[in-house]
Amino acid sequence: MQNHSKGYIYFICMVSAMGGLLFGYDWVVIGGAKPFYELFFSIADSPLYQGVAMTSALVGCLMGAMVAGVAADRYGRKPLLFTSAVLFTVSAVATGAFSDFTLFNIARLVGGMGIGVASALAPMYIAEVSPAHIRGRMVSLNQMTIVLGILAAQVVNMLLARDSAVADNLSWNVEWGWRWMFWAETIPAALFLLLSCFIPESPVYLELKNGRIEELKSGRMEGLKSKGKNFNPSIFQLFNSPQYSKVLLLGLVIAVFQQWCGTNVIFNYAQEIFTSAGFDVDGMFINIVITGVANVVFTFVALYTIEKWGRRTLMLMGASGLALIYLTLGTCYYFEVKGLVMVVLVVAAISVYAMTLGPVTWTLLAEIFPNRIRGLAMSICTFALWVGCCTLTFSFPSMNAALGSSGSFWIYAVICAGALVFLYRRCPETKGKQLAEE
């Protein structure tokens, strides 16, 4: 994309990153809708059905991530981004429209598929169209739009969730409020659908798949083709390949660690975390928005530090910083500390994550793989990331019940400390480097 202006590069990267905006919104909006649709569907006393409603989108994420890489290598990056926009739009309309619990979950599943596709494709596409000297910043735009989507969902939820202590307002929330929380996503989803028609195909895809020799240096395509039948490697070939297995393992650890570091339980289980710290419902909603603001502010910081400090440095800072914060947070829960100090620690955890593991994970995953396996490898790692998200989401309630909030956060501290050792030994610095050809 060297022949295009910086403004055009920013435009196509921002359009692609709208998938991240919808990813963030769709992922978090259900938390605010949860108290009301549970009453509407009469599942407030059914942990099983509550779990189904909360995880149906995550199952869709796994499905979307599973097929995204292979489909992107076969059909191109642009058609898959367009497909994710369609999935988001359909899900936003249908989730709020359905009054049947089964159809509600199918609509959530469709939205989850959009998240899975977008989370795999958007950072990869941005990395492939961006010049090396600004690639980290451009890929971090995807994380910026994710956190903006999260904040937007938190604000919309708070504004629509009228005071439920008033009978009339509770009735409105149960009948209509949760629907409008999902319907609000339709506007950015439709805009993403429209604008995705105007972005170009990834030059890497064109080079590797369409054989547009004029876009390559002389002889480069022949060199790629000469590698033989492994030009389209299978999943098993990647895992068994001495050339690719180590970098694939690194990508898998980075992807799963972004979830198992524990920060996302703050978004998914904010009600439990803040009520355990002594806050009522109103205080809980306010604190959720505060964490969302911190998430956005420190993701902005990451846009500038990722090219100055490098990917490796930020990953090590994130792992070590979260280990210390979680150790302190668990200790405070153990001694039943309440109030402002707990909010400060939670916001500190979100801030460290937003500045480091949140954006840098996607940047590293988009950069560490060679061009010829990037689509499939990104799909595998994104699938693993969502498996990590599912296991984190499922395990926290049981772990929290068995060990308490203190024990849960101490476990997350141990995970972060272990990841710190692994990343120190294995994580490379990719700042300023060209995307690998082999």
QUIRAVEN-V714758 format. One record per residue. RES is the residue in one letter. PSI is psi in whole degrees, 0 to 359 (999 if undefined). OMEGA is omega in whole degrees, 0 to 359 (999 if undefined). Layout:
res = [RES/RES]
psi = [PSI/PSI]
omega = [OMEGA/OMEGA]
This chain:
res = [M/Q/N/H/S/K/G/Y/I/Y/F/I/C/M/V/S/A/M/G/G/L/L/F/G/Y/D/W/V/V/I/G/G/A/K/P/F/Y/E/L/F/F/S/I/A/D/S/P/L/Y/Q/G/V/A/M/T/S/A/L/V/G/C/L/M/G/A/M/V/A/G/V/A/A/D/R/Y/G/R/K/P/L/L/F/T/S/A/V/L/F/T/V/S/A/V/A/T/G/A/F/S/D/F/T/L/F/N/I/A/R/L/V/G/G/M/G/I/G/V/A/S/A/L/A/P/M/Y/I/A/E/V/S/P/A/H/I/R/G/R/M/V/S/L/N/Q/M/T/I/V/L/G/I/L/A/A/Q/V/V/N/M/L/L/A/R/D/S/A/V/A/D/N/L/S/W/N/V/E/W/G/W/R/W/M/F/W/A/E/T/I/P/A/A/L/F/L/L/L/S/C/F/I/P/E/S/P/V/Y/L/E/L/K/N/G/R/I/E/E/L/K/S/G/R/M/E/G/L/K/S/K/G/K/N/F/N/P/S/I/F/Q/L/F/N/S/P/Q/Y/S/K/V/L/L/L/G/L/V/I/A/V/F/Q/Q/W/C/G/T/N/V/I/F/N/Y/A/Q/E/I/F/T/S/A/G/F/D/V/D/G/M/F/I/N/I/V/I/T/G/V/A/N/V/V/F/T/F/V/A/L/Y/T/I/E/K/W/G/R/R/T/L/M/L/M/G/A/S/G/L/A/L/I/Y/L/T/L/G/T/C/Y/Y/F/E/V/K/G/L/V/M/V/V/L/V/V/A/A/I/S/V/Y/A/M/T/L/G/P/V/T/W/T/L/L/A/E/I/F/P/N/R/I/R/G/L/A/M/S/I/C/T/F/A/L/W/V/G/C/C/T/L/T/F/S/F/P/S/M/N/A/A/L/G/S/S/G/S/F/W/I/Y/A/V/I/C/A/G/A/L/V/F/L/Y/R/R/C/P/E/T/K/G/K/Q/L/A/E/E]
psi = [20/334/357/153/160/324/320/320/315/320/308/329/321/322/312/320/347/335/324/321/314/325/308/316/309/327/324/335/329/334/319/330/339/310/334/316/334/321/320/315/3/45/15/336/17/96/326/308/328/317/321/313/321/336/354/321/325/323/319/322/315/318/315/316/327/321/346/311/312/316/322/323/331/316/346/161/318/313/327/324/319/319/318/323/319/315/316/316/313/316/318/317/313/322/317/338/328/140/4/132/322/314/325/314/327/319/320/322/317/316/321/322/321/318/314/317/312/320/332/320/319/308/325/314/314/317/325/338/353/141/150/324/346/10/317/318/320/315/326/338/326/317/325/315/329/311/330/322/319/312/319/318/320/318/315/316/315/319/323/333/80/160/106/355/341/127/314/320/320/318/318/318/317/324/319/329/312/329/315/334/320/320/331/337/342/324/304/330/316/323/318/318/317/310/333/345/343/5/152/168/152/131/329/317/318/321/316/333/324/352/39/86/329/341/359/159/151/127/354/318/321/324/322/318/331/349/347/210/346/10/327/76/151/172/317/323/322/313/330/355/125/332/325/343/322/317/329/319/317/314/320/316/316/315/311/323/325/329/313/353/343/350/326/345/336/324/317/330/41/323/312/319/314/327/327/334/5/17/147/185/315/316/325/313/318/316/326/317/322/317/325/319/315/321/316/313/313/344/324/318/320/329/330/329/337/329/340/314/336/161/314/313/316/323/318/321/317/313/315/318/316/324/315/318/316/325/316/317/316/321/320/319/321/319/12/41/138/167/214/322/327/321/317/316/319/316/322/318/314/319/315/315/315/331/342/274/324/296/324/328/311/323/313/316/327/343/332/342/142/154/318/346/4/317/309/317/319/321/316/313/322/321/315/322/317/332/317/320/317/313/324/313/318/323/332/313/316/317/320/323/323/321/347/168/326/310/322/312/333/323/318/326/318/318/315/321/318/318/325/316/314/312/324/324/328/341/123/169/123/6/126/1/149/150/135/139/327/999]
omega = [185/184/181/181/178/180/179/177/179/181/183/177/180/177/178/182/174/173/176/177/180/173/182/181/185/183/189/188/184/179/178/180/188/183/188/179/176/176/181/182/178/179/183/180/182/179/181/181/174/178/178/181/182/187/181/178/179/175/176/177/179/180/180/180/183/185/189/185/180/180/180/177/182/188/181/181/184/179/180/175/177/179/178/178/177/181/179/183/180/182/181/180/188/183/179/185/187/175/176/186/179/179/175/181/175/177/176/177/178/177/177/176/176/177/181/179/183/183/177/189/187/180/178/179/180/179/184/180/186/171/187/187/176/186/180/179/180/179/178/174/178/177/177/180/175/183/174/176/177/180/179/179/180/180/179/178/182/182/182/182/179/183/184/176/178/187/182/180/177/179/179/179/182/183/188/187/182/179/181/175/178/181/180/180/185/183/178/179/179/178/176/179/180/186/180/176/188/178/181/173/178/179/178/178/180/181/187/188/184/177/179/189/182/179/184/169/186/175/186/180/180/178/179/182/183/179/170/192/177/178/174/186/176/178/181/177/179/182/183/184/174/182/189/188/182/180/177/176/177/179/180/180/180/183/182/181/179/178/185/174/170/186/184/175/178/178/185/184/182/181/180/184/184/176/175/178/172/183/175/185/179/178/178/180/179/180/177/179/177/178/178/178/178/178/180/184/185/169/172/177/181/179/182/183/186/178/180/185/179/184/183/181/182/177/179/176/181/182/182/180/180/178/180/181/181/176/179/181/178/178/178/176/181/180/174/174/182/167/192/183/179/176/180/180/179/178/177/178/178/182/178/179/183/182/188/190/181/182/188/177/181/179/179/180/179/187/191/184/174/182/191/178/190/182/181/182/177/179/179/183/177/175/179/179/182/170/176/179/179/182/177/182/181/189/187/181/180/180/180/179/184/187/186/180/180/180/180/182/174/177/177/177/178/178/180/179/177/178/178/180/181/182/178/182/193/187/179/171/181/182/174/182/175/176/186/178/186/999]
